[in-house]
Amino acid sequence: MASYAKEKGYKRVALFVTDVPAAITGANALGKPVFQKSGVDLDVISIPRGSADATSQVTSAIGKKPDALALVGDATHCTSVFKAFQAVGATQPKFVIQPCVSKTVDDAAPGQLDGSILFTPSDTDSDDPEAKLYRTVMARYTPKRQTDGYAVTGYQTVLGLARALKGISGEVTPASVTSTLKTARNITMPAGHGLTFSCDGSAIPSLKALCSASSVEATLKGTKATDVRTVNAANLFAA
């Protein structure tokens, strides 16, 4: 999001985050410095978990005249914030993450997802071979489940782990799994639109547990991703 905001020349972004410690701490400790490095001010606005009405928080944030509005939270959070955007007539570009891209959200706040920029580790809609594989696997093994929202997260995590551990040998122990993961380099990201990941600590040196600084960006038409592209923001994490 910071990289995109810099590219567009935005100066201020309002980030609406679910009010849980992990999300708020991450937004302030990691998000703010990264946005600052991009020359963009980040206002972090917390929304109580499960809140049905975020109008007051959105109204206050809009008063600071942000160039874009970003959401980090689950589908319930996204629904609440999108409804508030409708209520106040917010017209700024919107940034969302994968959990927002749900039919539930689209039905509750019609039209709000349209034109939003999606930032996600996965591509489920394009003609990329990995996206096709995802849809094929879902159709074969869980045909009644929606393929939007969180569904791809579990798929990507499990298949990514399997691919990273392909070269493991001998007895499978916590130590052997860890050592194998640390040697995993340039592994194809499941549903990743051509992205790869490496778990040797080189992706983001300050966050050794993360295996990639790359992301998929797309423009939404309802819950469908269009104009899918990739971006690497490793430079924003450099010392």
C-alpha positions in Angstrom: 0.0 0.0 0.0 2.8 2.4 0.8 4.6 1.7 -2.5 1.3 2.3 -4.4 0.6 5.5 -2.5 4.0 6.8 -3.3 3.6 5.9 -7.0 0.3 7.8 -7.1 1.7 10.9 -5.3 -0.6 10.5 -2.3 0.4 12.5 0.8 -1.9 11.1 3.4 -3.7 7.7 3.8 -6.3 6.8 6.5 -6.0 3.2 7.6 -9.0 1.6 9.3 -7.8 -1.3 11.5 -9.7 -3.7 13.7 -9.0 -2.8 17.3 -7.0 -5.9 18.3 -3.4 -5.6 19.7 -1.7 -7.4 16.9 -3.3 -5.3 14.2 -2.9 -2.0 15.9 0.7 -2.7 17.0 1.6 -3.8 13.5 0.0 -0.8 11.9 1.9 1.6 14.1 5.2 -0.1 14.5 5.6 -1.3 10.9 3.1 0.5 8.8 3.8 4.1 9.9 7.6 3.9 9.3 7.1 2.2 5.9 4.6 4.9 4.8 6.8 7.6 6.2 9.7 6.3 4.2 7.5 6.6 1.1 6.8 10.2 1.9 3.2 9.5 3.0 1.5 10.2 6.3 -0.5 7.3 7.7 -3.4 7.9 10.1 -4.2 4.7 12.0 -7.9 4.6 13.0 -9.0 1.7 15.2 -12.5 0.3 14.9 -13.9 -1.9 17.7 -14.0 -5.6 16.7 -17.5 -6.5 15.5 -18.6 -2.9 15.4 -21.7 -2.5 13.2 -21.3 1.3 12.8 -18.0 3.0 12.1 -19.5 6.3 10.9 -18.1 8.5 13.6 -14.5 7.1 13.1 -14.8 7.5 9.3 -16.2 11.0 9.6 -13.3 12.1 11.8 -10.7 10.5 9.5 -12.2 12.1 6.4 -11.9 15.5 8.1 -8.1 15.2 7.8 -8.6 15.1 4.0 -6.7 11.8 3.2 -5.9 11.0 -0.4 -6.9 7.3 0.0 -8.7 5.1 2.5 -7.3 1.7 3.5 -8.9 -1.2 5.4 -7.2 -4.0 7.4 -9.6 -6.5 9.0 -12.0 -9.3 8.4 -15.2 -9.3 6.3 -17.3 -7.9 9.2 -14.8 -5.0 9.7 -14.8 -4.3 5.9 -18.6 -4.3 5.8 -18.9 -1.8 8.7 -16.3 0.6 7.3 -17.7 0.4 3.7 -21.2 1.2 5.0 -19.7 4.2 6.7 -18.0 5.3 3.5 -21.4 5.2 1.8 -23.0 7.1 4.7 -20.6 10.0 4.5 -20.2 9.9 0.7 -16.4 9.2 0.7 -15.0 9.3 -2.8 -11.3 8.7 -2.1 -9.6 5.6 -3.7 -9.8 2.6 -1.5 -7.2 0.0 -0.5 -8.3 -3.4 0.7 -6.8 -6.8 1.7 -8.0 -10.3 0.8 -10.6 -10.8 3.5 -12.6 -7.8 2.2 -13.0 -9.5 -1.2 -16.1 -11.4 -0.2 -19.6 -11.8 -1.6 -20.8 -11.1 1.9 -19.1 -7.7 1.9 -20.2 -6.9 -1.7 -23.8 -7.7 -0.9 -23.9 -5.7 2.3 -22.2 -2.6 0.7 -23.1 -2.8 -3.0 -20.6 -1.1 -5.3 -18.1 -0.2 -2.6 -15.6 -2.9 -3.8 -15.7 -1.6 -7.4 -12.5 0.2 -8.3 -10.8 -0.6 -5.0 -7.2 -1.6 -5.1 -6.5 -5.1 -3.7 -3.3 -5.9 -1.9 -2.9 -9.6 -1.4 -0.4 -12.4 -1.6 -2.6 -14.3 -4.0 -4.2 -14.2 -7.4 -7.3 -16.3 -7.8 -9.0 -14.9 -10.9 -6.6 -14.5 -13.7 -5.4 -16.9 -16.4 -2.1 -17.4 -14.7 -1.3 -21.1 -14.3 -1.2 -20.9 -10.5 -4.6 -19.2 -10.4 -6.0 -21.9 -12.7 -4.5 -24.6 -10.4 -6.2 -23.0 -7.4 -9.6 -23.0 -9.0 -9.2 -26.5 -10.3 -8.2 -27.8 -6.8 -11.1 -26.0 -5.2 -13.6 -27.3 -7.8 -12.3 -30.8 -7.3 -12.0 -31.1 -3.5 -14.4 -28.5 -2.1 -16.9 -27.5 -4.9 -19.5 -26.0 -2.6 -17.1 -23.5 -1.0 -16.7 -20.0 -2.2 -13.3 -19.3 -3.6 -13.2 -15.7 -2.5 -12.3 -14.2 0.9 -10.1 -16.2 3.2 -10.3 -19.5 1.2 -7.1 -19.0 -0.7 -5.2 -18.2 2.5 -5.4 -21.8 3.7 -4.6 -23.2 0.3 -1.6 -21.0 -0.2 -0.2 -21.7 3.3 -0.5 -25.5 3.1 0.7 -25.9 -0.5 3.5 -23.3 0.1 4.7 -25.3 3.1 4.6 -28.5 1.1 6.6 -27.0 -1.7 9.2 -25.5 0.6 9.7 -28.9 2.4 9.9 -30.9 -0.8 13.6 -31.5 -0.2 13.4 -32.6 3.4 15.2 -35.9 4.1 15.6 -38.2 7.1 13.4 -38.1 10.1 10.9 -35.3 10.1 11.4 -33.3 13.3 10.9 -29.6 14.3 14.7 -29.1 13.7 14.7 -30.7 10.3 11.6 -28.8 9.2 13.2 -25.5 10.4 16.5 -26.2 8.7 14.8 -27.2 5.4 12.6 -24.1 5.4 15.7 -21.9 6.0 17.3 -23.3 2.8 14.1 -22.9 0.7 14.8 -20.3 -2.0 12.8 -19.1 -5.0 9.9 -21.4 -4.3 6.9 -20.8 -6.5 4.2 -19.1 -4.5 0.9 -21.0 -4.8 -1.7 -18.8 -6.5 1.0 -16.1 -6.5 0.9 -14.8 -10.1 4.5 -15.7 -10.7 5.9 -14.6 -7.3 8.4 -16.7 -5.5 9.4 -16.9 -1.8 12.6 -17.6 0.1 12.7 -18.4 3.8 16.4 -17.8 4.4 15.8 -14.4 6.1 16.8 -12.4 3.1 13.3 -11.2 2.1 13.0 -8.6 4.9 16.2 -8.7 7.0 14.5 -7.0 10.0 11.7 -9.6 10.0 13.5 -13.0 9.6 10.3 -15.1 9.8 8.9 -13.5 6.7 9.6 -15.2 3.4 8.6 -12.5 0.9 8.3 -8.8 0.5 6.4 -9.2 -2.7 2.7 -8.8 -3.2 -0.1 -9.0 -5.8 -2.0 -5.9 -6.7 -5.2 -5.8 -8.6 -8.2 -3.5 -9.3 -11.5 -4.9 -8.2 -14.7 -5.2 -10.1 -17.0 -6.5 -7.4 -15.2 -9.5 -6.0 -13.2 -10.2 -9.1 -9.6 -9.0 -9.5 -8.7 -7.3 -12.8 -5.4 -5.9 -14.1 -3.5 -8.2 -11.8 0.2 -7.3 -11.3 3.0 -7.9 -8.8 5.1 -5.5 -6.8 8.2 -6.0 -4.6 8.5 -3.5 -1.7 11.7 -4.8 -0.2 13.4 -1.4 -0.6 10.9 0.1 1.9 12.1 -2.3 4.6 15.8 -1.6 4.0 17.8 0.1 6.8 
